[in-house]
């Protein structure tokens, strides 16, 4: 799975690059657990989790939606089965309620455990379509200040030039918290 591939659900947080960066920044490397489904030499689906006590959980909440990363429904089903076979409960805090991952997890846990879903805090978003010609005009002073601060910090840290680009579809999903017990 290439770094730029996006799973069928179509959110940028389902890319290999996003999950790798998120897990490397936030996890103790010894706590990381990767559950993957291979298709030959390629990875067809994976879940990047961390062992926290007697639980497996996704990377700590960053207030954006998260999901399992998968290429097609077959690989998603195999990944869900792999997660259901392992003995620890799993906490997925920001799984979109409409995600095919939730249905696959329910099928995989049927007869083995329970899937508990609760509504979670929604993800904030800015509708950028009306602002296509002048992005700054639609942002309040605080948000414009945030972007300027991030650009200054990137410049001072000698990172590559910083650009702010609108990404992804308008997110209208209801968010859910999903707990799985086997």
N, C-alpha and C positions, 0 to 999 in steps of 0.2 A: 504494500500500500504506500503510495508516494506521499510525501509530506503535504502536497496540495490537494489530495483527494478529500472530498467531503462525503460523508455517508448519506444515505437516502433521505434522512430527516433534514439535511441541508443547513445545519447551523455550524458556524466556523469552529465551535468548541468541540466538534467531532473529528477534528483532524489529528493525525499522528503528531504533528509538530506542536500543536496546542497542548495536547495531553502530556507530551514529553517535557515541555518547558514548565508546565504547571507542576508536575510531580517533582522535577529537579529542584525547583525553587522552594517548595513547601514541605517536602518529606525528608525525614531522616532516611538516608538510603537503605539502611538495614530494615526499615519497616515496609518498604515498597514491595508490592505483590502484583505481578502482571499475569493475568489470565488471558491466553491468546488462542486463537484458532488459526492454524496454518492451512494454506492451499498451495501445496508444493513448497517453493522457496519464499512465497509471499505470505504476509500476514493478512488474513481475511477479516478478522474481528479481534478486538481486545478490550479489556477493562483494566485500567490502571487504578489500583486500590492500595491502601495502606493498612497494615495491621495495627490496630489501636486496642490494646488489651485483648478482650475476647471477641472483637469485632473486626470485620474488614469494612473499610469505608472509602469513599472517593476522596480525592484531594480536598483539603479543607475548603469550606465555603468561601467563594470570592464574589458572591452575589450575581453570578451569571449562570445560565442554564448549563447543565452538563448532561452527558448521556454516555451510553456505551458506544464504542467506535466500531462500525461494521460496514461491510461492502454491499451485502445483499441479505435478504431475509433468511436464506439458508445458513449463512455464517452467523447471523444473529441468533438463530435457534440453537446452533451448536454451542455458541458462547454462553447463552442462558442455561443450557444443560450443564455445561462445565461449572458454572457458578453454583447451580443447585446441588451438584454432587459434592462440592467441598463442604466441610463440616461447620464453618463459622457463619454467624449471621452477618448480613451485609446492610450497610446504610448508604443509600444514594439520595443525597439531600436536595438536589436541584434537577431532577429528572422531569422533562416536560410531560404533562399528563397525557398528551396526545401521541407521545412517542411510541413507535412500534416495539421499542425495547420493553415497555411495561407489559404489553400483551405477551411477548415472548417469555418474560420472567414468570408471569402468571401460569403459562402453560408448563414451563419447566419445573416450577415448585408444586404443581398440582399433585397431591398425594404424598408430598415430601415435607412440606412446610407451609408457611403462610406468607402472603404478600400484603403488607399493611401500607396503605397510601393515605397521606394527609396533605391537604393544601398547604403550600409554603408561600413565603413572601414573594410577590411578583418581581420580575426583573425590570428595572427601569429602562426605558428606551426613548429615543428622540426620533420622531418621524422626520426624515431628512428629504423626502420627496419634494415638498414645497420649497425647500431651501437650496435646491440644486445649483442655482446660479450664484447665491451669496450665502454660504453656510453660516458665517458669523452673524448675519442679520437675525437669524432665528434662535440664537443661543443667548441665554441671559448672561449678565456680567460675570457671575460666579463661574459658569461653565467656560466662558471665553478665557477667564483668568486661569482655570485649571489647564486648558490647552497651552497657554503661554508658559505656565510654570513647567509643564512636562517638556516642552521644547527647550527651555533654558537648561533644565536638568540634563537632558540628553546631550546638549551642546557642551556643557561643562564636563560631562563624563567622557567626552571624546567618542561617543558612539556615532554610528553612521547618521547622515541627515535624517531628521524626524519629519514624517508626513502624517497628516491625519486624513484618513480615507473612510468614507462611509462604507460599511460592510454588512452584508446579509439582508435577509428579508425582514419585513416588519414582524416582530415577534408578538403574537397574540395568544400564545398558548397559556393555559392555566398551569402554573408550576405545581409540582407535588413533591413531597418527601416520601421516599419509598423504603420501607424496612422489610427485610426478608429473613425469615427464620426457617431453618431446616431441621 
